[in-house]
Amino acid sequence: MEQILIRNLPPGTKAALRARAQEHHRSLEAEARALLTEAVQGKPATIVDLLAMNPEIEIEFEPEKLGLQARTPEL
């Protein structure tokens, strides 16, 4: 599982999130997770996003699975 730590929230943000969580009968963490998931849902990660991740992570690309084709550059 991935984790993040969010610092320096504007005043009142945590309290508002806690109130929203109570309305939805969730924990504060579950509410934050739901909001973040909803915010990025439907926006697939781009190759730029993947390359900007931790440089120690190795990413293997399989062009065939992505529906990509190699092309010869025109010189």
HTML snippet that shows the backbone in 3Dmol.js (N, CA, C, O; Angstrom):
<script src="https://3Dmol.org/build/3Dmol-min.js"></script>
<div id="view" style="width:600px;height:400px;position:relative"></div>
<script>
const pdb = `
ATOM      1  N   MET A   1       0.821  -1.182   0.000  1.00  0.00           N
ATOM      2  CA  MET A   1       0.000   0.000   0.000  1.00  0.00           C
ATOM      3  C   MET A   1       0.866   1.247   0.000  1.00  0.00           C
ATOM      4  O   MET A   1       1.915   1.294   0.644  1.00  0.00           O
ATOM      5  N   GLU A   2       0.422   2.238  -0.717  1.00  0.00           N
ATOM      6  CA  GLU A   2       1.139   3.509  -0.754  1.00  0.00           C
ATOM      7  C   GLU A   2       0.635   4.407   0.370  1.00  0.00           C
ATOM      8  O   GLU A   2      -0.512   4.301   0.803  1.00  0.00           O
ATOM      9  N   GLN A   3       1.506   5.286   0.830  1.00  0.00           N
ATOM     10  CA  GLN A   3       1.156   6.197   1.904  1.00  0.00           C
ATOM     11  C   GLN A   3       1.662   7.591   1.587  1.00  0.00           C
ATOM     12  O   GLN A   3       2.649   7.762   0.871  1.00  0.00           O
ATOM     13  N   ILE A   4       0.962   8.598   2.137  1.00  0.00           N
ATOM     14  CA  ILE A   4       1.441   9.969   2.044  1.00  0.00           C
ATOM     15  C   ILE A   4       1.241  10.644   3.395  1.00  0.00           C
ATOM     16  O   ILE A   4       0.402  10.224   4.192  1.00  0.00           O
ATOM     17  N   LEU A   5       2.002  11.670   3.638  1.00  0.00           N
ATOM     18  CA  LEU A   5       1.863  12.490   4.823  1.00  0.00           C
ATOM     19  C   LEU A   5       1.634  13.911   4.319  1.00  0.00           C
ATOM     20  O   LEU A   5       2.429  14.427   3.532  1.00  0.00           O
ATOM     21  N   ILE A   6       0.575  14.534   4.758  1.00  0.00           N
ATOM     22  CA  ILE A   6       0.258  15.886   4.308  1.00  0.00           C
ATOM     23  C   ILE A   6       0.503  16.847   5.461  1.00  0.00           C
ATOM     24  O   ILE A   6      -0.105  16.729   6.525  1.00  0.00           O
ATOM     25  N   ARG A   7       1.392  17.791   5.237  1.00  0.00           N
ATOM     26  CA  ARG A   7       1.736  18.774   6.275  1.00  0.00           C
ATOM     27  C   ARG A   7       1.205  20.147   5.898  1.00  0.00           C
ATOM     28  O   ARG A   7       0.838  20.404   4.751  1.00  0.00           O
ATOM     29  N   ASN A   8       1.175  21.009   6.882  1.00  0.00           N
ATOM     30  CA  ASN A   8       0.833  22.425   6.691  1.00  0.00           C
ATOM     31  C   ASN A   8      -0.536  22.629   6.057  1.00  0.00           C
ATOM     32  O   ASN A   8      -0.686  23.436   5.139  1.00  0.00           O
ATOM     33  N   LEU A   9      -1.525  21.906   6.541  1.00  0.00           N
ATOM     34  CA  LEU A   9      -2.893  22.125   6.071  1.00  0.00           C
ATOM     35  C   LEU A   9      -3.375  23.485   6.568  1.00  0.00           C
ATOM     36  O   LEU A   9      -2.991  23.915   7.656  1.00  0.00           O
ATOM     37  N   PRO A  10      -4.201  24.157   5.793  1.00  0.00           N
ATOM     38  CA  PRO A  10      -4.761  25.422   6.270  1.00  0.00           C
ATOM     39  C   PRO A  10      -5.565  25.193   7.554  1.00  0.00           C
ATOM     40  O   PRO A  10      -6.116  24.111   7.754  1.00  0.00           O
ATOM     41  N   PRO A  11      -5.633  26.203   8.419  1.00  0.00           N
ATOM     42  CA  PRO A  11      -6.392  26.063   9.669  1.00  0.00           C
ATOM     43  C   PRO A  11      -7.835  25.631   9.392  1.00  0.00           C
ATOM     44  O   PRO A  11      -8.484  26.137   8.476  1.00  0.00           O
ATOM     45  N   GLY A  12      -8.313  24.700  10.189  1.00  0.00           N
ATOM     46  CA  GLY A  12      -9.698  24.240  10.067  1.00  0.00           C
ATOM     47  C   GLY A  12      -9.901  23.096   9.098  1.00  0.00           C
ATOM     48  O   GLY A  12     -10.979  22.501   9.072  1.00  0.00           O
ATOM     49  N   THR A  13      -8.900  22.771   8.304  1.00  0.00           N
ATOM     50  CA  THR A  13      -9.057  21.720   7.301  1.00  0.00           C
ATOM     51  C   THR A  13      -9.296  20.363   7.947  1.00  0.00           C
ATOM     52  O   THR A  13     -10.181  19.612   7.536  1.00  0.00           O
ATOM     53  N   LYS A  14      -8.507  20.064   8.948  1.00  0.00           N
ATOM     54  CA  LYS A  14      -8.651  18.762   9.611  1.00  0.00           C
ATOM     55  C   LYS A  14     -10.011  18.648  10.293  1.00  0.00           C
ATOM     56  O   LYS A  14     -10.647  17.595  10.236  1.00  0.00           O
ATOM     57  N   ALA A  15     -10.458  19.719  10.933  1.00  0.00           N
ATOM     58  CA  ALA A  15     -11.763  19.708  11.593  1.00  0.00           C
ATOM     59  C   ALA A  15     -12.889  19.537  10.583  1.00  0.00           C
ATOM     60  O   ALA A  15     -13.844  18.800  10.829  1.00  0.00           O
ATOM     61  N   ALA A  16     -12.776  20.217   9.450  1.00  0.00           N
ATOM     62  CA  ALA A  16     -13.795  20.085   8.406  1.00  0.00           C
ATOM     63  C   ALA A  16     -13.805  18.668   7.839  1.00  0.00           C
ATOM     64  O   ALA A  16     -14.868  18.113   7.560  1.00  0.00           O
ATOM     65  N   LEU A  17     -12.635  18.094   7.673  1.00  0.00           N
ATOM     66  CA  LEU A  17     -12.542  16.731   7.166  1.00  0.00           C
ATOM     67  C   LEU A  17     -13.122  15.745   8.177  1.00  0.00           C
ATOM     68  O   LEU A  17     -13.796  14.786   7.801  1.00  0.00           O
ATOM     69  N   ARG A  18     -12.859  15.984   9.456  1.00  0.00           N
ATOM     70  CA  ARG A  18     -13.404  15.112  10.495  1.00  0.00           C
ATOM     71  C   ARG A  18     -14.935  15.184  10.506  1.00  0.00           C
ATOM     72  O   ARG A  18     -15.600  14.157  10.644  1.00  0.00           O
ATOM     73  N   ALA A  19     -15.501  16.399  10.361  1.00  0.00           N
ATOM     74  CA  ALA A  19     -16.959  16.561  10.325  1.00  0.00           C
ATOM     75  C   ALA A  19     -17.548  15.850   9.112  1.00  0.00           C
ATOM     76  O   ALA A  19     -18.586  15.195   9.207  1.00  0.00           O
ATOM     77  N   ARG A  20     -16.880  15.984   7.985  1.00  0.00           N
ATOM     78  CA  ARG A  20     -17.345  15.309   6.763  1.00  0.00           C
ATOM     79  C   ARG A  20     -17.291  13.792   6.930  1.00  0.00           C
ATOM     80  O   ARG A  20     -18.183  13.076   6.475  1.00  0.00           O
ATOM     81  N   ALA A  21     -16.245  13.314   7.582  1.00  0.00           N
ATOM     82  CA  ALA A  21     -16.104  11.878   7.821  1.00  0.00           C
ATOM     83  C   ALA A  21     -17.251  11.368   8.694  1.00  0.00           C
ATOM     84  O   ALA A  21     -17.798  10.295   8.439  1.00  0.00           O
ATOM     85  N   GLN A  22     -17.612  12.133   9.720  1.00  0.00           N
ATOM     86  CA  GLN A  22     -18.718  11.726  10.583  1.00  0.00           C
ATOM     87  C   GLN A  22     -20.027  11.665   9.813  1.00  0.00           C
ATOM     88  O   GLN A  22     -20.844  10.774  10.043  1.00  0.00           O
ATOM     89  N   GLU A  23     -20.231  12.611   8.896  1.00  0.00           N
ATOM     90  CA  GLU A  23     -21.452  12.605   8.074  1.00  0.00           C
ATOM     91  C   GLU A  23     -21.545  11.336   7.226  1.00  0.00           C
ATOM     92  O   GLU A  23     -22.633  10.810   6.991  1.00  0.00           O
ATOM     93  N   HIS A  24     -20.395  10.859   6.776  1.00  0.00           N
ATOM     94  CA  HIS A  24     -20.361   9.666   5.920  1.00  0.00           C
ATOM     95  C   HIS A  24     -20.090   8.383   6.703  1.00  0.00           C
ATOM     96  O   HIS A  24     -19.897   7.317   6.119  1.00  0.00           O
ATOM     97  N   HIS A  25     -20.079   8.498   8.029  1.00  0.00           N
ATOM     98  CA  HIS A  25     -19.847   7.342   8.909  1.00  0.00           C
ATOM     99  C   HIS A  25     -18.530   6.636   8.572  1.00  0.00           C
ATOM    100  O   HIS A  25     -18.471   5.412   8.460  1.00  0.00           O
ATOM    101  N   ARG A  26     -17.480   7.445   8.416  1.00  0.00           N
ATOM    102  CA  ARG A  26     -16.145   6.928   8.118  1.00  0.00           C
ATOM    103  C   ARG A  26     -15.144   7.534   9.083  1.00  0.00           C
ATOM    104  O   ARG A  26     -15.420   8.517   9.769  1.00  0.00           O
ATOM    105  N   SER A  27     -13.976   6.917   9.112  1.00  0.00           N
ATOM    106  CA  SER A  27     -12.878   7.503   9.878  1.00  0.00           C
ATOM    107  C   SER A  27     -12.325   8.689   9.088  1.00  0.00           C
ATOM    108  O   SER A  27     -12.596   8.844   7.898  1.00  0.00           O
ATOM    109  N   LEU A  28     -11.553   9.511   9.772  1.00  0.00           N
ATOM    110  CA  LEU A  28     -10.914  10.646   9.118  1.00  0.00           C
ATOM    111  C   LEU A  28     -10.037  10.155   7.958  1.00  0.00           C
ATOM    112  O   LEU A  28     -10.063  10.723   6.866  1.00  0.00           O
ATOM    113  N   GLU A  29      -9.272   9.106   8.207  1.00  0.00           N
ATOM    114  CA  GLU A  29      -8.390   8.553   7.178  1.00  0.00           C
ATOM    115  C   GLU A  29      -9.181   8.005   5.994  1.00  0.00           C
ATOM    116  O   GLU A  29      -8.804   8.220   4.842  1.00  0.00           O
ATOM    117  N   ALA A  30     -10.275   7.299   6.272  1.00  0.00           N
ATOM    118  CA  ALA A  30     -11.099   6.744   5.190  1.00  0.00           C
ATOM    119  C   ALA A  30     -11.718   7.860   4.350  1.00  0.00           C
ATOM    120  O   ALA A  30     -11.830   7.735   3.131  1.00  0.00           O
ATOM    121  N   GLU A  31     -12.116   8.947   5.004  1.00  0.00           N
ATOM    122  CA  GLU A  31     -12.701  10.082   4.268  1.00  0.00           C
ATOM    123  C   GLU A  31     -11.656  10.741   3.377  1.00  0.00           C
ATOM    124  O   GLU A  31     -11.930  11.053   2.218  1.00  0.00           O
ATOM    125  N   ALA A  32     -10.463  10.951   3.915  1.00  0.00           N
ATOM    126  CA  ALA A  32      -9.386  11.546   3.110  1.00  0.00           C
ATOM    127  C   ALA A  32      -9.056  10.638   1.932  1.00  0.00           C
ATOM    128  O   ALA A  32      -8.860  11.115   0.814  1.00  0.00           O
ATOM    129  N   ARG A  33      -8.994   9.340   2.176  1.00  0.00           N
ATOM    130  CA  ARG A  33      -8.702   8.375   1.103  1.00  0.00           C
ATOM    131  C   ARG A  33      -9.780   8.443   0.018  1.00  0.00           C
ATOM    132  O   ARG A  33      -9.467   8.441  -1.173  1.00  0.00           O
ATOM    133  N   ALA A  34     -11.043   8.502   0.430  1.00  0.00           N
ATOM    134  CA  ALA A  34     -12.141   8.566  -0.533  1.00  0.00           C
ATOM    135  C   ALA A  34     -12.077   9.843  -1.363  1.00  0.00           C
ATOM    136  O   ALA A  34     -12.282   9.808  -2.576  1.00  0.00           O
ATOM    137  N   LEU A  35     -11.792  10.972  -0.710  1.00  0.00           N
ATOM    138  CA  LEU A  35     -11.699  12.243  -1.429  1.00  0.00           C
ATOM    139  C   LEU A  35     -10.556  12.246  -2.438  1.00  0.00           C
ATOM    140  O   LEU A  35     -10.719  12.701  -3.571  1.00  0.00           O
ATOM    141  N   LEU A  36      -9.411  11.742  -2.025  1.00  0.00           N
ATOM    142  CA  LEU A  36      -8.260  11.697  -2.942  1.00  0.00           C
ATOM    143  C   LEU A  36      -8.523  10.757  -4.114  1.00  0.00           C
ATOM    144  O   LEU A  36      -8.208  11.078  -5.260  1.00  0.00           O
ATOM    145  N   THR A  37      -9.098   9.603  -3.823  1.00  0.00           N
ATOM    146  CA  THR A  37      -9.392   8.636  -4.872  1.00  0.00           C
ATOM    147  C   THR A  37     -10.382   9.215  -5.875  1.00  0.00           C
ATOM    148  O   THR A  37     -10.207   9.071  -7.085  1.00  0.00           O
ATOM    149  N   GLU A  38     -11.422   9.869  -5.365  1.00  0.00           N
ATOM    150  CA  GLU A  38     -12.432  10.488  -6.233  1.00  0.00           C
ATOM    151  C   GLU A  38     -11.827  11.600  -7.094  1.00  0.00           C
ATOM    152  O   GLU A  38     -12.200  11.767  -8.255  1.00  0.00           O
ATOM    153  N   ALA A  39     -10.904  12.348  -6.524  1.00  0.00           N
ATOM    154  CA  ALA A  39     -10.301  13.484  -7.233  1.00  0.00           C
ATOM    155  C   ALA A  39      -9.465  13.040  -8.427  1.00  0.00           C
ATOM    156  O   ALA A  39      -9.406  13.746  -9.433  1.00  0.00           O
ATOM    157  N   VAL A  40      -8.828  11.899  -8.331  1.00  0.00           N
ATOM    158  CA  VAL A  40      -7.953  11.463  -9.427  1.00  0.00           C
ATOM    159  C   VAL A  40      -8.576  10.356 -10.281  1.00  0.00           C
ATOM    160  O   VAL A  40      -7.987   9.931 -11.275  1.00  0.00           O
ATOM    161  N   GLN A  41      -9.748   9.896  -9.899  1.00  0.00           N
ATOM    162  CA  GLN A  41     -10.408   8.838 -10.649  1.00  0.00           C
ATOM    163  C   GLN A  41     -10.722   9.306 -12.066  1.00  0.00           C
ATOM    164  O   GLN A  41     -11.180  10.429 -12.276  1.00  0.00           O
ATOM    165  N   GLY A  42     -10.472   8.439 -13.018  1.00  0.00           N
ATOM    166  CA  GLY A  42     -10.747   8.769 -14.405  1.00  0.00           C
ATOM    167  C   GLY A  42      -9.621   9.530 -15.081  1.00  0.00           C
ATOM    168  O   GLY A  42      -9.704   9.833 -16.272  1.00  0.00           O
ATOM    169  N   LYS A  43      -8.581   9.839 -14.342  1.00  0.00           N
ATOM    170  CA  LYS A  43      -7.427  10.522 -14.911  1.00  0.00           C
ATOM    171  C   LYS A  43      -6.248   9.553 -14.878  1.00  0.00           C
ATOM    172  O   LYS A  43      -5.513   9.503 -13.892  1.00  0.00           O
ATOM    173  N   PRO A  44      -6.067   8.788 -15.943  1.00  0.00           N
ATOM    174  CA  PRO A  44      -4.983   7.799 -15.926  1.00  0.00           C
ATOM    175  C   PRO A  44      -3.616   8.467 -15.842  1.00  0.00           C
ATOM    176  O   PRO A  44      -3.411   9.576 -16.334  1.00  0.00           O
ATOM    177  N   ALA A  45      -2.704   7.769 -15.214  1.00  0.00           N
ATOM    178  CA  ALA A  45      -1.341   8.274 -15.118  1.00  0.00           C
ATOM    179  C   ALA A  45      -0.720   8.329 -16.508  1.00  0.00           C
ATOM    180  O   ALA A  45      -0.863   7.395 -17.296  1.00  0.00           O
ATOM    181  N   THR A  46      -0.048   9.400 -16.797  1.00  0.00           N
ATOM    182  CA  THR A  46       0.625   9.535 -18.084  1.00  0.00           C
ATOM    183  C   THR A  46       2.045   9.000 -17.952  1.00  0.00           C
ATOM    184  O   THR A  46       2.519   8.737 -16.847  1.00  0.00           O
ATOM    185  N   ILE A  47       2.700   8.845 -19.053  1.00  0.00           N
ATOM    186  CA  ILE A  47       4.086   8.385 -19.027  1.00  0.00           C
ATOM    187  C   ILE A  47       4.960   9.400 -18.291  1.00  0.00           C
ATOM    188  O   ILE A  47       5.942   9.023 -17.652  1.00  0.00           O
ATOM    189  N   VAL A  48       4.614  10.663 -18.377  1.00  0.00           N
ATOM    190  CA  VAL A  48       5.350  11.703 -17.654  1.00  0.00           C
ATOM    191  C   VAL A  48       5.183  11.495 -16.150  1.00  0.00           C
ATOM    192  O   VAL A  48       6.148  11.622 -15.396  1.00  0.00           O
ATOM    193  N   ASP A  49       3.969  11.178 -15.711  1.00  0.00           N
ATOM    194  CA  ASP A  49       3.733  10.911 -14.291  1.00  0.00           C
ATOM    195  C   ASP A  49       4.579   9.732 -13.826  1.00  0.00           C
ATOM    196  O   ASP A  49       5.195   9.792 -12.762  1.00  0.00           O
ATOM    197  N   LEU A  50       4.611   8.676 -14.606  1.00  0.00           N
ATOM    198  CA  LEU A  50       5.370   7.482 -14.239  1.00  0.00           C
ATOM    199  C   LEU A  50       6.859   7.774 -14.163  1.00  0.00           C
ATOM    200  O   LEU A  50       7.539   7.308 -13.249  1.00  0.00           O
ATOM    201  N   LEU A  51       7.367   8.539 -15.115  1.00  0.00           N
ATOM    202  CA  LEU A  51       8.795   8.848 -15.138  1.00  0.00           C
ATOM    203  C   LEU A  51       9.192   9.816 -14.026  1.00  0.00           C
ATOM    204  O   LEU A  51      10.352   9.843 -13.616  1.00  0.00           O
ATOM    205  N   ALA A  52       8.244  10.606 -13.539  1.00  0.00           N
ATOM    206  CA  ALA A  52       8.531  11.565 -12.482  1.00  0.00           C
ATOM    207  C   ALA A  52       8.540  10.921 -11.094  1.00  0.00           C
ATOM    208  O   ALA A  52       8.908  11.559 -10.107  1.00  0.00           O
ATOM    209  N   MET A  53       8.135   9.660 -11.029  1.00  0.00           N
ATOM    210  CA  MET A  53       8.123   8.954  -9.747  1.00  0.00           C
ATOM    211  C   MET A  53       9.542   8.736  -9.255  1.00  0.00           C
ATOM    212  O   MET A  53      10.503   9.167  -9.891  1.00  0.00           O
ATOM    213  N   ASN A  54       9.662   8.088  -8.159  1.00  0.00           N
ATOM    214  CA  ASN A  54      10.942   7.775  -7.535  1.00  0.00           C
ATOM    215  C   ASN A  54      11.916   7.195  -8.565  1.00  0.00           C
ATOM    216  O   ASN A  54      11.608   6.180  -9.189  1.00  0.00           O
ATOM    217  N   PRO A  55      13.080   7.818  -8.754  1.00  0.00           N
ATOM    218  CA  PRO A  55      14.025   7.336  -9.769  1.00  0.00           C
ATOM    219  C   PRO A  55      14.601   5.957  -9.460  1.00  0.00           C
ATOM    220  O   PRO A  55      15.177   5.318 -10.341  1.00  0.00           O
ATOM    221  N   GLU A  56      14.455   5.496  -8.230  1.00  0.00           N
ATOM    222  CA  GLU A  56      14.964   4.178  -7.876  1.00  0.00           C
ATOM    223  C   GLU A  56      14.024   3.062  -8.316  1.00  0.00           C
ATOM    224  O   GLU A  56      14.415   1.895  -8.340  1.00  0.00           O
ATOM    225  N   ILE A  57      12.792   3.411  -8.661  1.00  0.00           N
ATOM    226  CA  ILE A  57      11.824   2.416  -9.102  1.00  0.00           C
ATOM    227  C   ILE A  57      12.060   2.128 -10.576  1.00  0.00           C
ATOM    228  O   ILE A  57      12.146   3.042 -11.396  1.00  0.00           O
ATOM    229  N   GLU A  58      12.161   0.864 -10.895  1.00  0.00           N
ATOM    230  CA  GLU A  58      12.342   0.482 -12.294  1.00  0.00           C
ATOM    231  C   GLU A  58      10.978   0.282 -12.942  1.00  0.00           C
ATOM    232  O   GLU A  58      10.127  -0.437 -12.417  1.00  0.00           O
ATOM    233  N   ILE A  59      10.784   0.918 -14.075  1.00  0.00           N
ATOM    234  CA  ILE A  59       9.527   0.809 -14.798  1.00  0.00           C
ATOM    235  C   ILE A  59       9.803   0.076 -16.098  1.00  0.00           C
ATOM    236  O   ILE A  59      10.667   0.473 -16.879  1.00  0.00           O
ATOM    237  N   GLU A  60       9.060  -0.993 -16.320  1.00  0.00           N
ATOM    238  CA  GLU A  60       9.201  -1.739 -17.569  1.00  0.00           C
ATOM    239  C   GLU A  60       7.996  -1.430 -18.441  1.00  0.00           C
ATOM    240  O   GLU A  60       6.849  -1.591 -18.026  1.00  0.00           O
ATOM    241  N   PHE A  61       8.275  -0.988 -19.642  1.00  0.00           N
ATOM    242  CA  PHE A  61       7.203  -0.667 -20.575  1.00  0.00           C
ATOM    243  C   PHE A  61       7.066  -1.783 -21.596  1.00  0.00           C
ATOM    244  O   PHE A  61       8.058  -2.280 -22.131  1.00  0.00           O
ATOM    245  N   GLU A  62       5.855  -2.162 -21.854  1.00  0.00           N
ATOM    246  CA  GLU A  62       5.577  -3.162 -22.868  1.00  0.00           C
ATOM    247  C   GLU A  62       4.712  -2.484 -23.936  1.00  0.00           C
ATOM    248  O   GLU A  62       3.487  -2.472 -23.821  1.00  0.00           O
ATOM    249  N   PRO A  63       5.343  -1.922 -24.974  1.00  0.00           N
ATOM    250  CA  PRO A  63       4.608  -1.162 -25.987  1.00  0.00           C
ATOM    251  C   PRO A  63       3.428  -1.920 -26.579  1.00  0.00           C
ATOM    252  O   PRO A  63       2.394  -1.321 -26.873  1.00  0.00           O
ATOM    253  N   GLU A  64       3.570  -3.228 -26.755  1.00  0.00           N
ATOM    254  CA  GLU A  64       2.482  -3.999 -27.356  1.00  0.00           C
ATOM    255  C   GLU A  64       1.235  -3.949 -26.478  1.00  0.00           C
ATOM    256  O   GLU A  64       0.123  -3.808 -26.987  1.00  0.00           O
ATOM    257  N   LYS A  65       1.414  -4.063 -25.165  1.00  0.00           N
ATOM    258  CA  LYS A  65       0.272  -4.031 -24.252  1.00  0.00           C
ATOM    259  C   LYS A  65      -0.368  -2.652 -24.199  1.00  0.00           C
ATOM    260  O   LYS A  65      -1.559  -2.529 -23.912  1.00  0.00           O
ATOM    261  N   LEU A  66       0.408  -1.624 -24.472  1.00  0.00           N
ATOM    262  CA  LEU A  66      -0.113  -0.264 -24.466  1.00  0.00           C
ATOM    263  C   LEU A  66      -0.730   0.115 -25.806  1.00  0.00           C
ATOM    264  O   LEU A  66      -1.290   1.201 -25.948  1.00  0.00           O
ATOM    265  N   GLY A  67      -0.629  -0.776 -26.785  1.00  0.00           N
ATOM    266  CA  GLY A  67      -1.162  -0.485 -28.097  1.00  0.00           C
ATOM    267  C   GLY A  67      -0.289   0.468 -28.884  1.00  0.00           C
ATOM    268  O   GLY A  67      -0.769   1.156 -29.785  1.00  0.00           O
ATOM    269  N   LEU A  68       0.992   0.514 -28.550  1.00  0.00           N
ATOM    270  CA  LEU A  68       1.923   1.404 -29.232  1.00  0.00           C
ATOM    271  C   LEU A  68       2.721   0.637 -30.269  1.00  0.00           C
ATOM    272  O   LEU A  68       2.921  -0.572 -30.156  1.00  0.00           O
ATOM    273  N   GLN A  69       3.161   1.345 -31.256  1.00  0.00           N
ATOM    274  CA  GLN A  69       3.999   0.741 -32.290  1.00  0.00           C
ATOM    275  C   GLN A  69       5.273   1.556 -32.422  1.00  0.00           C
ATOM    276  O   GLN A  69       5.263   2.782 -32.308  1.00  0.00           O
ATOM    277  N   ALA A  70       6.357   0.858 -32.661  1.00  0.00           N
ATOM    278  CA  ALA A  70       7.626   1.559 -32.906  1.00  0.00           C
ATOM    279  C   ALA A  70       7.572   2.163 -34.301  1.00  0.00           C
ATOM    280  O   ALA A  70       6.950   1.608 -35.207  1.00  0.00           O
ATOM    281  N   ARG A  71       8.213   3.274 -34.461  1.00  0.00           N
ATOM    282  CA  ARG A  71       8.255   3.872 -35.786  1.00  0.00           C
ATOM    283  C   ARG A  71       9.673   4.345 -36.066  1.00  0.00           C
ATOM    284  O   ARG A  71      10.425   4.689 -35.155  1.00  0.00           O
ATOM    285  N   THR A  72      10.008   4.354 -37.313  1.00  0.00           N
ATOM    286  CA  THR A  72      11.336   4.783 -37.734  1.00  0.00           C
ATOM    287  C   THR A  72      11.320   6.293 -37.894  1.00  0.00           C
ATOM    288  O   THR A  72      10.463   6.831 -38.594  1.00  0.00           O
ATOM    289  N   PRO A  73      12.263   6.987 -37.252  1.00  0.00           N
ATOM    290  CA  PRO A  73      12.288   8.441 -37.388  1.00  0.00           C
ATOM    291  C   PRO A  73      12.671   8.843 -38.813  1.00  0.00           C
ATOM    292  O   PRO A  73      13.494   8.198 -39.461  1.00  0.00           O
ATOM    293  N   GLU A  74      12.070   9.889 -39.262  1.00  0.00           N
ATOM    294  CA  GLU A  74      12.406  10.405 -40.590  1.00  0.00           C
ATOM    295  C   GLU A  74      13.557  11.377 -40.434  1.00  0.00           C
ATOM    296  O   GLU A  74      13.463  12.359 -39.697  1.00  0.00           O
ATOM    297  N   LEU A  75      14.642  11.095 -41.135  1.00  0.00           N
ATOM    298  CA  LEU A  75      15.806  11.971 -41.063  1.00  0.00           C
ATOM    299  C   LEU A  75      15.951  12.793 -42.305  1.00  0.00           C
ATOM    300  O   LEU A  75      16.883  13.589 -42.412  1.00  0.00           O
TER     301      LEU A  75
END
`;
const viewer = $3Dmol.createViewer("view");
viewer.addModel(pdb, "pdb");
viewer.setStyle({}, {cartoon: {color: "spectrum"}});
viewer.zoomTo();
viewer.render();
</script>
